[in-house]
Amino acid sequence: MENKFEYNEEITKKLAEFYKEILSDLGEDPSRQGLLKTPERVAKSVQFLTQGYQQNPDEILKSALFEEDYSEMVIVKDIEVYSQCEHHILPFFGKAHIAYIPDGKIVGLSKLPRIVDAYARRLQVQERLTIEIRDCIQRTLKPKGVAVVLECSHMCMQMRGVEKQNSSTTTSAFKGIFLSNDSTRKEFIDLIQARLH
């Protein structure tokens, strides 16, 4: 069973005061019934959505490393991503696809989505998020290669700014054999696009 996220009471109280003031500055009445608990709710929500700052992705991977004589591609695809753009603090969300080619070590499969969450639950840009995931896997597993592709929709583009509701952004980051070998990279791209199930 997962550990329940624990809120910091001191930070909750401090943030709630800020959000109460923001509501007033926007022309709202924070004392009206529907908004009475909103500052506290938002204070807790923002702590949950940025809990990645308290997590160590390298340690998450190291907690489930196994010696294994397997040297073919390992792919975990369609990992849900929920993050917040650091420029407007609006959500972006989509899917992550991760592959690596082991060099004597494999990792428990559930750890790959966990490191995605650990980096995504911070204020982010999609480009950096993609690279951080790749580098964490490369640094910790030392595989023959790593490939990461993120496909996300950004509320800062859809709700405001250019207001393009159907836009999406794809970023990729490769290391090792995925960079040096075109056929390996193509195999990865073909497999993440295929619907095998």
GUTIVO-605171 format. One record per residue (C-alpha): chain; residue number from 1; residue in three letters; x, y, z. Coordinates in Angstrom, 3 decimals. Example, Ala and Ser with C-alpha at 12.3 -4.5 7.8 and 13.67 -1.06 7.14 Angstrom:
<recs>
['A',1,'ala',[12.300,-4.500,7.800]]
['A',2,'ser',[13.670,-1.060,7.140]]
</recs>
This chain:
<recs>
['A',1,'met',[0.000,0.000,0.000]]
['A',2,'glu',[1.238,3.489,-0.900]]
['A',3,'asn',[2.220,5.975,1.810]]
['A',4,'lys',[-0.324,8.751,2.043]]
['A',5,'phe',[1.095,12.184,1.233]]
['A',6,'glu',[1.674,14.217,4.398]]
['A',7,'tyr',[1.081,17.959,4.302]]
['A',8,'asn',[3.289,20.351,6.208]]
['A',9,'glu',[0.931,22.224,8.546]]
['A',10,'glu',[3.173,25.282,8.826]]
['A',11,'ile',[3.517,25.603,5.044]]
['A',12,'thr',[-0.227,24.959,4.586]]
['A',13,'lys',[-1.070,27.801,6.953]]
['A',14,'lys',[1.420,30.200,5.354]]
['A',15,'leu',[0.306,29.435,1.785]]
['A',16,'ala',[-3.377,29.650,2.742]]
['A',17,'glu',[-2.824,33.242,3.918]]
['A',18,'phe',[-1.269,34.116,0.565]]
['A',19,'tyr',[-4.143,32.518,-1.363]]
['A',20,'lys',[-6.696,34.334,0.785]]
['A',21,'glu',[-5.004,37.614,-0.113]]
['A',22,'ile',[-4.883,36.646,-3.806]]
['A',23,'leu',[-8.632,35.982,-3.783]]
['A',24,'ser',[-9.219,39.442,-2.306]]
['A',25,'asp',[-6.885,41.069,-4.828]]
['A',26,'leu',[-8.831,39.400,-7.658]]
['A',27,'gly',[-12.058,41.010,-6.402]]
['A',28,'glu',[-13.465,37.952,-4.620]]
['A',29,'asp',[-14.770,37.731,-1.087]]
['A',30,'pro',[-12.736,35.016,0.677]]
['A',31,'ser',[-15.223,35.056,3.562]]
['A',32,'arg',[-18.158,33.892,1.440]]
['A',33,'gln',[-19.298,30.320,2.073]]
['A',34,'gly',[-17.971,28.739,-1.126]]
['A',35,'leu',[-14.498,30.200,-0.636]]
['A',36,'leu',[-14.026,29.814,3.117]]
['A',37,'lys',[-11.881,26.673,2.825]]
['A',38,'thr',[-10.472,27.383,-0.654]]
['A',39,'pro',[-7.161,28.931,0.524]]
['A',40,'glu',[-6.391,25.862,2.631]]
['A',41,'arg',[-7.462,23.467,-0.133]]
['A',42,'val',[-5.229,25.234,-2.663]]
['A',43,'ala',[-2.333,25.303,-0.185]]
['A',44,'lys',[-2.613,21.525,0.206]]
['A',45,'ser',[-3.109,20.978,-3.508]]
['A',46,'val',[0.024,22.874,-4.476]]
['A',47,'gln',[2.087,20.892,-1.950]]
['A',48,'phe',[0.825,17.632,-3.425]]
['A',49,'leu',[1.463,18.786,-7.000]]
['A',50,'thr',[5.054,19.790,-6.180]]
['A',51,'gln',[6.013,16.884,-3.907]]
['A',52,'gly',[8.725,15.900,-6.393]]
['A',53,'tyr',[11.027,18.414,-4.716]]
['A',54,'gln',[11.091,16.098,-1.682]]
['A',55,'gln',[11.782,12.947,-3.742]]
['A',56,'asn',[15.106,11.571,-4.967]]
['A',57,'pro',[14.594,9.893,-8.368]]
['A',58,'asp',[18.038,8.232,-8.301]]
['A',59,'glu',[17.200,6.565,-4.987]]
['A',60,'ile',[13.818,5.449,-6.357]]
['A',61,'leu',[15.591,3.562,-9.168]]
['A',62,'lys',[18.368,2.237,-6.921]]
['A',63,'ser',[15.745,0.687,-4.621]]
['A',64,'ala',[14.893,-1.932,-7.267]]
['A',65,'leu',[18.019,-2.714,-9.311]]
['A',66,'phe',[18.618,-6.326,-10.272]]
['A',67,'glu',[21.512,-8.139,-11.943]]
['A',68,'glu',[20.099,-9.752,-15.079]]
['A',69,'asp',[21.625,-11.080,-18.297]]
['A',70,'tyr',[19.111,-9.376,-20.579]]
['A',71,'ser',[20.332,-7.117,-23.360]]
['A',72,'glu',[17.253,-6.361,-25.478]]
['A',73,'met',[15.118,-3.240,-25.392]]
['A',74,'val',[12.846,-2.687,-22.374]]
['A',75,'ile',[9.982,-0.262,-23.027]]
['A',76,'val',[7.374,1.182,-20.687]]
['A',77,'lys',[5.014,3.333,-22.703]]
['A',78,'asp',[1.905,5.426,-22.168]]
['A',79,'ile',[2.974,6.525,-18.669]]
['A',80,'glu',[0.619,9.274,-17.557]]
['A',81,'val',[2.338,12.622,-16.978]]
['A',82,'tyr',[0.859,15.475,-14.941]]
['A',83,'ser',[2.996,18.531,-14.360]]
['A',84,'gln',[2.845,22.314,-14.117]]
['A',85,'cys',[4.464,24.802,-16.455]]
['A',86,'glu',[6.923,26.952,-14.523]]
['A',87,'his',[6.074,30.029,-16.602]]
['A',88,'his',[2.354,30.298,-15.781]]
['A',89,'ile',[1.856,27.542,-13.161]]
['A',90,'leu',[-0.774,25.932,-15.358]]
['A',91,'pro',[-1.003,22.185,-15.964]]
['A',92,'phe',[0.498,20.238,-18.805]]
['A',93,'phe',[-0.231,16.571,-19.175]]
['A',94,'gly',[0.152,13.640,-21.522]]
['A',95,'lys',[2.176,10.457,-21.931]]
['A',96,'ala',[5.786,9.423,-21.434]]
['A',97,'his',[7.422,6.566,-23.319]]
['A',98,'ile',[10.693,5.207,-21.923]]
['A',99,'ala',[13.095,2.579,-23.233]]
['A',100,'tyr',[16.484,1.356,-22.153]]
['A',101,'ile',[18.836,-1.413,-23.230]]
['A',102,'pro',[20.307,-3.074,-20.129]]
['A',103,'asp',[23.991,-3.703,-19.609]]
['A',104,'gly',[23.832,-6.276,-16.815]]
['A',105,'lys',[21.203,-4.492,-14.704]]
['A',106,'ile',[17.456,-4.077,-14.972]]
['A',107,'val',[15.103,-2.036,-12.813]]
['A',108,'gly',[11.693,-2.909,-11.379]]
['A',109,'leu',[9.225,-1.705,-14.019]]
['A',110,'ser',[7.097,0.317,-11.571]]
['A',111,'lys',[10.115,2.501,-10.799]]
['A',112,'leu',[10.102,4.120,-14.243]]
['A',113,'pro',[6.642,5.710,-13.776]]
['A',114,'arg',[7.718,6.704,-10.259]]
['A',115,'ile',[10.693,8.712,-11.521]]
['A',116,'val',[8.451,10.351,-14.122]]
['A',117,'asp',[6.216,11.491,-11.240]]
['A',118,'ala',[9.166,12.585,-9.102]]
['A',119,'tyr',[10.356,14.966,-11.825]]
['A',120,'ala',[6.894,15.926,-13.130]]
['A',121,'arg',[5.649,16.952,-9.678]]
['A',122,'arg',[7.811,20.058,-9.756]]
['A',123,'leu',[7.486,23.291,-11.689]]
['A',124,'gln',[8.730,22.242,-15.092]]
['A',125,'val',[9.203,22.775,-18.775]]
['A',126,'gln',[8.607,19.714,-20.924]]
['A',127,'glu',[12.046,19.906,-22.514]]
['A',128,'arg',[13.873,19.750,-19.170]]
['A',129,'leu',[11.537,17.060,-17.833]]
['A',130,'thr',[12.399,14.826,-20.807]]
['A',131,'ile',[16.144,15.242,-20.249]]
['A',132,'glu',[15.935,14.764,-16.467]]
['A',133,'ile',[14.159,11.423,-16.888]]
['A',134,'arg',[16.711,10.266,-19.479]]
['A',135,'asp',[19.724,11.342,-17.426]]
['A',136,'cys',[18.430,9.744,-14.229]]
['A',137,'ile',[18.072,6.362,-15.965]]
['A',138,'gln',[21.480,6.686,-17.646]]
['A',139,'arg',[23.203,7.749,-14.418]]
['A',140,'thr',[21.636,5.049,-12.252]]
['A',141,'leu',[21.356,1.976,-14.505]]
['A',142,'lys',[24.317,2.736,-16.798]]
['A',143,'pro',[22.546,0.955,-19.675]]
['A',144,'lys',[23.718,0.691,-23.281]]
['A',145,'gly',[21.181,3.345,-24.185]]
['A',146,'val',[18.117,5.291,-23.027]]
['A',147,'ala',[15.242,6.799,-25.011]]
['A',148,'val',[12.513,9.084,-23.662]]
['A',149,'val',[9.621,10.656,-25.586]]
['A',150,'leu',[6.984,12.917,-24.012]]
['A',151,'glu',[3.753,13.946,-25.731]]
['A',152,'cys',[1.875,16.625,-23.785]]
['A',153,'ser',[-0.891,19.193,-24.004]]
['A',154,'his',[-0.223,22.530,-22.314]]
['A',155,'met',[-2.985,24.539,-20.670]]
['A',156,'cys',[-0.842,27.688,-20.982]]
['A',157,'met',[-1.347,27.357,-24.754]]
['A',158,'gln',[-4.918,26.073,-24.685]]
['A',159,'met',[-6.595,28.191,-21.991]]
['A',160,'arg',[-4.661,31.447,-22.496]]
['A',161,'gly',[-2.129,32.956,-24.873]]
['A',162,'val',[-2.635,31.573,-28.389]]
['A',163,'glu',[-5.645,29.469,-27.228]]
['A',164,'lys',[-4.928,26.536,-29.550]]
['A',165,'gln',[-7.024,23.742,-28.040]]
['A',166,'asn',[-5.789,20.920,-30.267]]
['A',167,'ser',[-2.069,21.588,-30.028]]
['A',168,'ser',[0.345,19.153,-28.455]]
['A',169,'thr',[4.087,19.114,-27.929]]
['A',170,'thr',[6.462,16.184,-28.430]]
['A',171,'thr',[9.965,16.126,-26.970]]
['A',172,'ser',[12.589,13.397,-27.136]]
['A',173,'ala',[15.933,12.653,-25.538]]
['A',174,'phe',[18.316,9.803,-26.426]]
['A',175,'lys',[21.587,8.439,-25.053]]
['A',176,'gly',[23.984,5.707,-26.083]]
['A',177,'ile',[22.897,3.248,-28.750]]
['A',178,'phe',[19.645,5.157,-29.356]]
['A',179,'leu',[21.777,8.071,-30.562]]
['A',180,'ser',[24.409,6.100,-32.477]]
['A',181,'asn',[22.205,3.466,-34.136]]
['A',182,'asp',[19.396,4.600,-36.431]]
['A',183,'ser',[17.725,1.172,-36.550]]
['A',184,'thr',[17.547,0.941,-32.734]]
['A',185,'arg',[15.998,4.385,-32.532]]
['A',186,'lys',[13.539,3.485,-35.323]]
['A',187,'glu',[12.575,0.259,-33.525]]
['A',188,'phe',[11.772,2.289,-30.399]]
['A',189,'ile',[9.681,4.831,-32.335]]
['A',190,'asp',[7.820,2.033,-34.171]]
['A',191,'leu',[7.092,0.202,-30.916]]
['A',192,'ile',[5.744,3.240,-29.059]]
['A',193,'gln',[3.476,4.025,-32.007]]
['A',194,'ala',[2.221,0.436,-32.300]]
['A',195,'arg',[-0.931,-0.665,-30.510]]
['A',196,'leu',[0.039,-4.188,-29.472]]
['A',197,'his',[-2.749,-4.631,-26.924]]
</recs>
